[in-house]
Amino acid sequence: MNKLIRVRASKIGFASIGLIACIIVILSSCKENTILPPDLVPAVDNINTFQQDTFTVVTHTTFDDSILTGGIRNGLNVGADADFSHAIGTILSGAPGDAIFGKTIGSAYVQVRPPSPAFAFSGTNQVIDSIIVAVNYETAYGDTMMAQNQTFNLYRTPENKPFDSTYYEFSSITNLGTWLDDAQVSFNTIRTDSPLIGGVRLRPRVSFKLDTNFRNDLQSQTAATGFLDYPTFLTWLGGFYITPDSSIGNTLGYFDTDNTAMYVYYRFLNSNSEADTTVAVFPFDATYCTRFNNIKRNYAGSPASNFIETGTVGGDSLLYIQSEPGLASLVTFPNIGNFPNAIINKAELSFTALSSLDSGTFNIPPQLQLVYINENGEDEVLEDYIQFGTTRVGGKRNWATIGTTQQIEYVFNITHTIQNAITLQNSNFALKMSGARNDYPASNRVVLRGSGSGITLEKPNLNIIFTKIQ
């Protein structure tokens, strides 16, 4: 659940503690007596149990741009999450790129450490033959059949980013530093281009060969200078920054930057004064090293740009949703607090995808997520997730019959949230909907019908089954 929803703590004044205690009692009662499993929801008989789906739901497209991509926050070391990949690459705006949402560029910062503290190269008369920085490839989003390669550039930045700070998708570096190498990346062949070393097939990867200046600089380090300990080495190194040519490409590649390594191949004389060769591996280590993802979205000139934060009364006709970071939807219920107090047995919020704007190249999300926005504009975990889990809340992509056609629909069970709003007569909150957080940031997007749509059957809909309180 930590990967699906974001938590932000709110400040609560002492004067509110009494009121909150009362509310907790009320909500506990509601949870115990009214939030029923799906198979126990009473049938609608229009005598005791009723159904209503004419509630006003208002939707607008907004920004959602605070996804953690590295560092440590609230004790969670994102850099150590082996499942979390970083997006590197370019998706251009317009055909044959993303003609609906515009441009996306992903870059990554990563560090490596020596094989051991107080490291020293083996033997004597060492000569470094080559240094390779390699990053393992995981998967891709976008056009993987495009014949034209993307160019990834590797820089050595002097910026030594502390591993225990917090990094978001907007975190960046101000000094690129020294260009070291570039690599040509074909997302059509990278899956099968994995190198064969010593008879062992390695994982697909992108590799950079470092220049003579870097080799000489590294070889000059000793246990008394750059190799003294890991922090000293990182001060000497700074970090590596991988960034694509932003003028070409329709694909984001996902790379396991936590498996980044620098391979130093060198010759030396061993203790018998015989020529020998070896490789020293400088790995990423989340205990000392930093990695983060910088992701930039540019909506200029795209259809999505016409629907971002318009403030249109009654909402916009279309909603543009991306997996974080990117665009999300604000969902409000301006009259829900006026509904007579009732026992809410079930409350489903549904959205219909605009299938004509779907693309096989840029897939739609398999699941959407909701975040609660309180009266102070602060994000909070939706209580339904805490009480019932993501499976019960739903939000998964499904086919549904709408009118006479099969269309993609996303449905959320938000019974607790609606019960709370009706019990407290509260209409001053909102929900924020985005692509469900996963291990591949900036992947997937979808266009949904909004509350301003003229197609009534496809507009956002809140459908509740309730029992009147006598």
BELURVEN-V799703 format. One record per pair of residues at least 6 apart in sequence whose C-alpha atoms are under 8 Angstrom apart, sorted by sequence separation. I is the first residue (numbers start at 1). J is the second residue. If there is no record, write none. Layout:
# BELURVEN-V799703
i=I j=J
i=I j=J
This chain:
# BELURVEN-V799703
i=43 j=49
i=44 j=50
i=71 j=77
i=72 j=78
i=78 j=84
i=91 j=97
i=92 j=98
i=93 j=99
i=94 j=100
i=97 j=103
i=195 j=201
i=196 j=202
i=221 j=227
i=222 j=228
i=223 j=229
i=226 j=232
i=227 j=233
i=269 j=275
i=270 j=276
i=299 j=305
i=310 j=316
i=321 j=327
i=322 j=328
i=358 j=364
i=373 j=379
i=374 j=380
i=400 j=406
i=401 j=407
i=420 j=426
i=421 j=427
i=453 j=459
i=42 j=49
i=44 j=51
i=70 j=77
i=71 j=78
i=72 j=79
i=91 j=98
i=93 j=100
i=194 j=201
i=195 j=202
i=225 j=232
i=226 j=233
i=268 j=275
i=269 j=276
i=320 j=327
i=321 j=328
i=372 j=379
i=373 j=380
i=399 j=406
i=400 j=407
i=452 j=459
i=70 j=78
i=71 j=79
i=93 j=101
i=94 j=102
i=194 j=202
i=195 j=203
i=267 j=275
i=268 j=276
i=320 j=328
i=321 j=329
i=371 j=379
i=372 j=380
i=385 j=393
i=399 j=407
i=400 j=408
i=451 j=459
i=69 j=78
i=70 j=79
i=93 j=102
i=194 j=203
i=195 j=204
i=267 j=276
i=268 j=277
i=307 j=316
i=319 j=328
i=320 j=329
i=371 j=380
i=372 j=381
i=384 j=393
i=399 j=408
i=400 j=409
i=435 j=444
i=449 j=458
i=450 j=459
i=451 j=460
i=68 j=78
i=69 j=79
i=92 j=102
i=93 j=103
i=194 j=204
i=226 j=236
i=267 j=277
i=319 j=329
i=371 j=381
i=372 j=382
i=398 j=408
i=399 j=409
i=435 j=445
i=449 j=459
i=450 j=460
i=91 j=102
i=92 j=103
i=93 j=104
i=193 j=204
i=194 j=205
i=266 j=277
i=267 j=278
i=307 j=318
i=371 j=382
i=397 j=408
i=398 j=409
i=449 j=460
i=91 j=103
i=92 j=104
i=192 j=204
i=265 j=277
i=266 j=278
i=307 j=319
i=370 j=382
i=397 j=409
i=398 j=410
i=90 j=103
i=91 j=104
i=191 j=204
i=265 j=278
i=266 j=279
i=307 j=320
i=397 j=410
i=90 j=104
i=91 j=105
i=159 j=173
i=190 j=204
i=265 j=279
i=396 j=410
i=397 j=411
i=90 j=105
i=190 j=205
i=264 j=279
i=265 j=280
i=395 j=410
i=396 j=411
i=89 j=105
i=90 j=106
i=159 j=175
i=263 j=279
i=264 j=280
i=304 j=320
i=395 j=411
i=69 j=86
i=88 j=105
i=89 j=106
i=158 j=175
i=263 j=280
i=264 j=281
i=394 j=411
i=395 j=412
i=88 j=106
i=89 j=107
i=157 j=175
i=158 j=176
i=263 j=281
i=264 j=282
i=394 j=412
i=87 j=106
i=88 j=107
i=157 j=176
i=158 j=177
i=262 j=281
i=263 j=282
i=393 j=412
i=394 j=413
i=86 j=106
i=87 j=107
i=88 j=108
i=156 j=176
i=157 j=177
i=261 j=281
i=262 j=282
i=393 j=413
i=86 j=107
i=87 j=108
i=155 j=176
i=156 j=177
i=157 j=178
i=185 j=206
i=261 j=282
i=262 j=283
i=392 j=413
i=393 j=414
i=86 j=108
i=155 j=177
i=156 j=178
i=261 j=283
i=155 j=178
i=156 j=179
i=183 j=206
i=260 j=283
i=261 j=284
i=155 j=179
i=156 j=180
i=183 j=207
i=259 j=283
i=260 j=284
i=154 j=179
i=155 j=180
i=183 j=208
i=259 j=284
i=153 j=179
i=154 j=180
i=155 j=181
i=182 j=208
i=258 j=284
i=369 j=395
i=153 j=180
i=154 j=181
i=181 j=208
i=257 j=284
i=258 j=285
i=368 j=395
i=153 j=181
i=154 j=182
i=181 j=209
i=258 j=286
i=367 j=395
i=368 j=396
i=153 j=182
i=180 j=209
i=181 j=210
i=297 j=326
i=367 j=396
i=368 j=397
i=152 j=182
i=153 j=183
i=180 j=210
i=181 j=211
i=295 j=325
i=366 j=396
i=367 j=397
i=384 j=414
i=151 j=182
i=152 j=183
i=180 j=211
i=366 j=397
i=384 j=415
i=151 j=183
i=152 j=184
i=365 j=397
i=384 j=416
i=151 j=184
i=152 j=185
i=258 j=291
i=383 j=416
i=384 j=417
i=150 j=184
i=151 j=185
i=257 j=291
i=383 j=417
i=149 j=184
i=150 j=185
i=382 j=417
i=149 j=185
i=150 j=186
i=149 j=186
i=148 j=186
i=149 j=187
i=147 j=186
i=146 j=186
i=146 j=187
i=147 j=188
i=145 j=187
i=146 j=188
i=323 j=365
i=368 j=410
i=144 j=187
i=145 j=188
i=322 j=365
i=367 j=410
i=143 j=187
i=144 j=188
i=140 j=187
i=91 j=142
i=355 j=407
i=85 j=138
i=137 j=190
i=355 j=408
i=375 j=428
i=137 j=191
i=154 j=208
i=353 j=407
i=354 j=408
i=374 j=428
i=375 j=429
i=403 j=457
i=234 j=289
i=352 j=407
i=353 j=408
i=374 j=429
i=402 j=457
i=352 j=408
i=353 j=409
i=373 j=429
i=374 j=430
i=402 j=458
i=231 j=288
i=352 j=409
i=353 j=410
i=372 j=429
i=373 j=430
i=230 j=288
i=351 j=409
i=352 j=410
i=372 j=430
i=373 j=431
i=350 j=409
i=351 j=410
i=372 j=431
i=373 j=432
i=90 j=150
i=350 j=410
i=351 j=411
i=371 j=431
i=372 j=432
i=89 j=150
i=350 j=411
i=370 j=431
i=371 j=432
i=349 j=411
i=350 j=412
i=370 j=432
i=371 j=433
i=89 j=152
i=348 j=411
i=349 j=412
i=370 j=433
i=187 j=251
i=348 j=412
i=349 j=413
i=369 j=433
i=370 j=434
i=176 j=241
i=348 j=413
i=349 j=414
i=368 j=433
i=369 j=434
i=137 j=203
i=138 j=204
i=187 j=253
i=347 j=413
i=348 j=414
i=368 j=434
i=369 j=435
i=136 j=203
i=137 j=204
i=346 j=413
i=347 j=414
i=348 j=415
i=368 j=435
i=369 j=436
i=136 j=204
i=137 j=205
i=346 j=414
i=347 j=415
i=367 j=435
i=368 j=436
i=369 j=437
i=136 j=205
i=137 j=206
i=346 j=415
i=367 j=436
i=135 j=205
i=136 j=206
i=345 j=415
i=365 j=435
i=134 j=205
i=135 j=206
i=344 j=415
i=347 j=418
i=365 j=436
i=134 j=206
i=135 j=207
i=134 j=207
i=133 j=207
i=134 j=208
i=160 j=234
i=344 j=418
i=132 j=207
i=133 j=208
i=160 j=235
i=344 j=419
i=132 j=208
i=133 j=209
i=343 j=419
i=132 j=209
i=133 j=210
i=160 j=237
i=161 j=238
i=342 j=419
i=131 j=209
i=132 j=210
i=158 j=236
i=160 j=238
i=161 j=239
i=365 j=443
i=130 j=209
i=131 j=210
i=158 j=237
i=159 j=238
i=160 j=239
i=365 j=444
i=130 j=210
i=131 j=211
i=157 j=237
i=158 j=238
i=159 j=239
i=342 j=422
i=363 j=443
i=364 j=444
i=365 j=445
i=156 j=237
i=157 j=238
i=158 j=239
i=341 j=422
i=342 j=423
i=363 j=444
i=364 j=445
i=365 j=446
i=156 j=238
i=157 j=239
i=336 j=418
i=340 j=422
i=341 j=423
i=362 j=444
i=363 j=445
i=364 j=446
i=156 j=239
i=157 j=240
i=339 j=422
i=362 j=445
i=363 j=446
i=131 j=215
i=156 j=240
i=157 j=241
i=337 j=421
i=338 j=422
i=130 j=215
i=155 j=240
i=156 j=241
i=336 j=421
i=337 j=422
i=154 j=240
i=155 j=241
i=336 j=422
i=337 j=423
i=339 j=425
i=128 j=215
i=154 j=241
i=155 j=242
i=337 j=424
i=338 j=425
i=154 j=242
i=337 j=425
i=358 j=446
i=153 j=242
i=154 j=243
i=336 j=425
i=337 j=426
i=338 j=427
i=357 j=446
i=358 j=447
i=152 j=242
i=153 j=243
i=336 j=426
i=337 j=427
i=357 j=447
i=72 j=163
i=128 j=219
i=152 j=243
i=153 j=244
i=336 j=427
i=71 j=163
i=72 j=164
i=73 j=165
i=152 j=244
i=153 j=245
i=335 j=427
i=354 j=446
i=71 j=164
i=72 j=165
i=73 j=166
i=151 j=244
i=152 j=245
i=334 j=427
i=353 j=446
i=354 j=447
i=71 j=165
i=72 j=166
i=150 j=244
i=151 j=245
i=333 j=427
i=334 j=428
i=353 j=447
i=354 j=448
i=71 j=166
i=72 j=167
i=150 j=245
i=332 j=427
i=353 j=448
i=354 j=449
i=70 j=166
i=71 j=167
i=333 j=429
i=352 j=448
i=353 j=449
i=70 j=167
i=332 j=429
i=333 j=430
i=351 j=448
i=352 j=449
i=68 j=166
i=69 j=167
i=70 j=168
i=150 j=248
i=332 j=430
i=351 j=449
i=68 j=167
i=69 j=168
i=150 j=249
i=331 j=430
i=332 j=431
i=68 j=168
i=69 j=169
i=149 j=249
i=330 j=430
i=331 j=431
i=67 j=168
i=68 j=169
i=148 j=249
i=330 j=431
i=331 j=432
i=66 j=168
i=67 j=169
i=120 j=222
i=330 j=432
i=331 j=433
i=66 j=169
i=119 j=222
i=120 j=223
i=329 j=432
i=330 j=433
i=65 j=169
i=66 j=170
i=118 j=222
i=119 j=223
i=146 j=250
i=328 j=432
i=329 j=433
i=65 j=170
i=118 j=223
i=328 j=433
i=329 j=434
i=118 j=224
i=328 j=434
i=352 j=458
i=120 j=227
i=143 j=250
i=144 j=251
i=327 j=434
i=328 j=435
i=351 j=458
i=352 j=459
i=119 j=227
i=142 j=250
i=143 j=251
i=351 j=459
i=352 j=460
i=118 j=227
i=119 j=228
i=142 j=251
i=351 j=460
i=117 j=227
i=118 j=228
i=119 j=229
i=141 j=251
i=142 j=252
i=324 j=434
i=350 j=460
i=351 j=461
i=117 j=228
i=118 j=229
i=140 j=251
i=141 j=252
i=323 j=434
i=324 j=435
i=349 j=460
i=350 j=461
i=117 j=229
i=140 j=252
i=141 j=253
i=321 j=433
i=322 j=434
i=323 j=435
i=324 j=436
i=349 j=461
i=350 j=462
i=114 j=227
i=117 j=230
i=140 j=253
i=141 j=254
i=321 j=434
i=322 j=435
i=323 j=436
i=324 j=437
i=348 j=461
i=349 j=462
i=139 j=253
i=140 j=254
i=321 j=435
i=323 j=437
i=348 j=462
i=349 j=463
i=138 j=253
i=139 j=254
i=347 j=462
i=348 j=463
i=114 j=230
i=137 j=253
i=138 j=254
i=139 j=255
i=325 j=441
i=326 j=442
i=347 j=463
i=348 j=464
i=113 j=230
i=137 j=254
i=138 j=255
i=324 j=441
i=325 j=442
i=347 j=464
i=137 j=255
i=138 j=256
i=323 j=441
i=324 j=442
i=346 j=464
i=347 j=465
i=114 j=233
i=136 j=255
i=137 j=256
i=323 j=442
i=324 j=443
i=345 j=464
i=346 j=465
i=113 j=233
i=135 j=255
i=136 j=256
i=322 j=442
i=323 j=443
i=344 j=464
i=345 j=465
i=346 j=466
i=113 j=234
i=135 j=256
i=136 j=257
i=171 j=292
i=322 j=443
i=323 j=444
i=344 j=465
i=345 j=466
i=112 j=234
i=135 j=257
i=171 j=293
i=172 j=294
i=322 j=444
i=323 j=445
i=344 j=466
i=345 j=467
i=111 j=234
i=136 j=259
i=163 j=286
i=169 j=292
i=171 j=294
i=322 j=445
i=343 j=466
i=344 j=467
i=135 j=259
i=136 j=260
i=163 j=287
i=168 j=292
i=169 j=293
i=170 j=294
i=321 j=445
i=322 j=446
i=342 j=466
i=343 j=467
i=135 j=260
i=163 j=288
i=167 j=292
i=168 j=293
i=169 j=294
i=170 j=295
i=320 j=445
i=321 j=446
i=342 j=467
i=343 j=468
i=134 j=260
i=135 j=261
i=163 j=289
i=168 j=294
i=169 j=295
i=170 j=296
i=320 j=446
i=321 j=447
i=342 j=468
i=343 j=469
i=111 j=238
i=112 j=239
i=133 j=260
i=134 j=261
i=162 j=289
i=163 j=290
i=169 j=296
i=320 j=447
i=321 j=448
i=341 j=468
i=342 j=469
i=111 j=239
i=133 j=261
i=134 j=262
i=162 j=290
i=163 j=291
i=319 j=447
i=320 j=448
i=341 j=469
i=110 j=239
i=111 j=240
i=133 j=262
i=134 j=263
i=161 j=290
i=318 j=447
i=319 j=448
i=109 j=239
i=110 j=240
i=132 j=262
i=133 j=263
i=318 j=448
i=319 j=449
i=109 j=240
i=110 j=241
i=131 j=262
i=132 j=263
i=318 j=449
i=319 j=450
i=109 j=241
i=131 j=263
i=132 j=264
i=317 j=449
i=318 j=450
i=108 j=241
i=109 j=242
i=131 j=264
i=317 j=450
i=318 j=451
i=107 j=241
i=108 j=242
i=130 j=264
i=131 j=265
i=316 j=450
i=317 j=451
i=318 j=452
i=107 j=242
i=108 j=243
i=129 j=264
i=130 j=265
i=315 j=450
i=316 j=451
i=317 j=452
i=318 j=453
i=107 j=243
i=128 j=264
i=129 j=265
i=130 j=266
i=315 j=451
i=316 j=452
i=317 j=453
i=106 j=243
i=107 j=244
i=128 j=265
i=129 j=266
i=314 j=451
i=315 j=452
i=316 j=453
i=317 j=454
i=106 j=244
i=128 j=266
i=129 j=267
i=314 j=452
i=105 j=244
i=127 j=266
i=128 j=267
i=126 j=266
i=127 j=267
i=105 j=246
i=126 j=267
i=127 j=268
i=125 j=267
i=126 j=268
i=125 j=268
i=126 j=269
i=124 j=268
i=125 j=269
i=123 j=268
i=124 j=269
i=106 j=252
i=122 j=268
i=123 j=269
i=124 j=270
i=105 j=252
i=110 j=257
i=123 j=270
i=295 j=442
i=112 j=260
i=122 j=270
i=123 j=271
i=112 j=261
i=110 j=260
i=112 j=262
i=97 j=249
i=98 j=250
i=97 j=250
i=88 j=242
i=89 j=243
i=90 j=244
i=92 j=246
i=96 j=250
i=88 j=243
i=89 j=244
i=90 j=245
i=92 j=247
i=88 j=244
i=89 j=245
i=90 j=246
i=92 j=248
i=169 j=325
i=89 j=246
i=90 j=247
i=91 j=248
i=92 j=249
i=90 j=248
i=91 j=249
i=92 j=250
i=90 j=249
i=91 j=250
i=121 j=280
i=89 j=249
i=90 j=250
i=91 j=251
i=90 j=251
i=91 j=252
i=89 j=251
i=90 j=252
i=89 j=252
i=88 j=252
i=89 j=253
i=87 j=252
i=88 j=253
i=115 j=280
i=87 j=253
i=88 j=254
i=115 j=281
i=87 j=254
i=88 j=255
i=114 j=281
i=115 j=282
i=86 j=254
i=87 j=255
i=114 j=282
i=115 j=283
i=85 j=254
i=86 j=255
i=113 j=282
i=114 j=283
i=85 j=255
i=86 j=256
i=112 j=282
i=113 j=283
i=85 j=256
i=86 j=257
i=112 j=283
i=113 j=284
i=84 j=256
i=85 j=257
i=112 j=284
i=113 j=285
i=83 j=256
i=111 j=284
i=112 j=285
i=82 j=256
i=110 j=284
i=113 j=288
i=82 j=258
i=113 j=289
i=81 j=258
i=112 j=289
i=80 j=258
i=111 j=289
i=79 j=258
i=110 j=289
i=111 j=290
i=110 j=290
i=111 j=291
i=109 j=290
i=110 j=291
i=109 j=291
i=110 j=292
i=108 j=291
i=109 j=292
i=108 j=292
i=109 j=293
i=108 j=293
i=109 j=294
i=107 j=293
i=108 j=294
i=254 j=440
i=106 j=293
i=107 j=294
i=106 j=294
i=107 j=295
i=106 j=295
i=105 j=295
i=106 j=296
i=104 j=295
i=105 j=296
i=104 j=296
i=105 j=297
i=104 j=297
i=103 j=297
i=104 j=298
i=102 j=297
i=103 j=298
i=102 j=298
i=103 j=299
i=102 j=299
i=101 j=299
i=102 j=300
i=102 j=301
i=102 j=302
i=101 j=302
i=100 j=302
i=101 j=303
i=102 j=304
i=99 j=302
i=100 j=303
i=101 j=304
i=99 j=303
i=100 j=304
i=101 j=305
i=80 j=286
i=86 j=292
i=87 j=293
i=93 j=299
i=79 j=286
i=80 j=287
i=86 j=293
i=87 j=295
i=94 j=302
i=77 j=286
i=93 j=302
i=79 j=290
i=79 j=291
i=79 j=292
i=143 j=361
i=71 j=290
i=101 j=320
i=142 j=361
i=143 j=362
i=70 j=290
i=71 j=291
i=141 j=361
i=142 j=362
i=70 j=291
i=71 j=292
i=141 j=362
i=142 j=363
i=69 j=291
i=70 j=292
i=69 j=292
i=70 j=293
i=69 j=293
i=63 j=308
i=61 j=307
i=62 j=308
i=60 j=307
i=61 j=308
i=62 j=309
i=60 j=308
i=61 j=309
i=60 j=309
i=61 j=310
i=60 j=310
i=60 j=311
i=60 j=312
i=59 j=314
i=60 j=315
i=61 j=316
i=58 j=314
i=59 j=315
i=60 j=316
i=58 j=315
i=59 j=316
i=67 j=324
i=100 j=357
i=61 j=319
i=66 j=324
i=67 j=325
i=60 j=319
i=61 j=320
i=65 j=324
i=66 j=325
i=59 j=319
i=61 j=321
i=64 j=324
i=65 j=325
i=64 j=325
i=65 j=326
i=64 j=326
i=65 j=327
i=63 j=326
i=64 j=327
i=63 j=327
i=64 j=328
i=98 j=362
i=62 j=327
i=63 j=328
i=61 j=327
i=62 j=328
i=61 j=328
i=62 j=329
i=61 j=329
i=62 j=330
i=60 j=329
i=61 j=330
i=59 j=329
i=60 j=330
i=59 j=330
i=60 j=331
i=59 j=331
i=58 j=331
i=59 j=332
i=57 j=331
i=58 j=332
i=57 j=332
i=58 j=333
i=57 j=333
i=58 j=334
i=56 j=333
i=57 j=334
i=55 j=333
i=56 j=334
i=56 j=335
i=55 j=335
i=56 j=336
i=55 j=336
i=141 j=443
i=42 j=345
i=141 j=444
i=41 j=345
i=41 j=346
i=38 j=346
i=34 j=343
i=35 j=344
i=36 j=345
i=34 j=344
i=35 j=345
i=36 j=346
i=34 j=345
i=35 j=346
i=30 j=343
i=87 j=440
i=84 j=438
i=85 j=439
i=86 j=440
i=87 j=441
i=84 j=439
i=85 j=440
i=86 j=441
i=87 j=442
i=83 j=439
i=84 j=440
i=85 j=441
i=5 j=369
i=4 j=369
i=5 j=370
i=6 j=371
i=5 j=371
i=10 j=378
i=8 j=378
i=10 j=380
i=64 j=434
i=8 j=379
i=9 j=380
i=7 j=379
i=8 j=380
i=6 j=379
i=7 j=380
i=8 j=381
i=6 j=380
i=7 j=381
i=6 j=381
i=5 j=381
i=35 j=415
i=35 j=416
i=31 j=416
i=1 j=389
i=1 j=390
i=30 j=419
i=60 j=450
i=59 j=450
i=58 j=450
i=59 j=451
i=27 j=420
i=58 j=451
i=59 j=452
i=57 j=451
i=58 j=452
i=57 j=460
i=57 j=461
i=57 j=462
i=55 j=461
i=56 j=462
i=54 j=461
i=55 j=462
i=53 j=461
i=54 j=462
i=55 j=463
i=53 j=462
i=54 j=463
i=53 j=463
i=52 j=463
i=53 j=464
i=51 j=463
i=52 j=464
i=51 j=464
i=52 j=465
i=51 j=465
i=50 j=465
i=51 j=466
i=49 j=465
i=50 j=466
i=49 j=466
i=50 j=467
i=49 j=467
i=50 j=468
i=48 j=467
i=49 j=468
i=48 j=468
i=44 j=465
i=5 j=436
i=4 j=436
i=5 j=437
i=4 j=437
i=3 j=437
i=4 j=438
i=3 j=438
